[in-house]
């Protein structure tokens, strides 16, 4: 059964649901309208990606990887809200992997999950090898351990799908990262079968730009944590982000063009 696109508008912002309409001030009404428009816009884009790649089907159990940033929290909110109006039934479980950075992130997330009635799991993992400091950890090692933990949790919880908050910008950056540093043309697939089809990885935000998510997140009470990785400002991804930003000054559509190029491969002009 293919996941259906439903453009119905999700419910009101939970901050405003207990206020009688007649007591709302003009700025409250403006805020509510802005929230609805942004939520509807992003939910519609996510719905299109879900439909195009058959990401969600009736009876799915979806484990959502939640880092604590705006992208993964937006994804969780969208998937939870869509359950209220799409014509299929599926379960969502939030999963946060705690690498032990000195911050309040895991506690803030646990409180957020509880307040919203979200089912969740938080798993603490020590990724340091003997004699290493956190500055020695590479992006690959951190990402590999996070994925490994999430995949194991999906199996133990009976989840057949894992949803990650990668958006259009992430996909574009990955294309250039692989081109520059690996010498290959590849990216992130919106839907990918893993372990012989036992688990499916999905990216419902594949059509959504980061700036759109940033605007959406500002209207919500996300407990966005600032547990910064020691390598966050010197990573290869940050390097590629800067390159794209420079190109965008001359070519405003550079991100969309790179994204679309993955579907317009002319094999006759390749080696």
Secondary structure, 3 states (H helix, E strand, C coil): CCCCCCCCCCCCCCCCCCCCHHHCCHHHHHHHHHHHHHHHHHHHHHHHHHHHCCCCCCCCEEEEECCCCHHHHHHHHHHHHHCCCCCCCCEEEEEEEECCCCCCHHHHHHHHHHHHCCCEEEEECCCCCCCCCHHHCCHHHHHHHHHHHHHHHHHHCCCCEEECCCCHHHHHHHHHHHHHHHCCCCCCCCEEEEHHHCEEEECCCCCCCHHHHHHHHHCCCCCCCCCCCCCCCCCHHHHHHHHHHHHHHHCCCHHHHHHHHCCCCCHHHCC
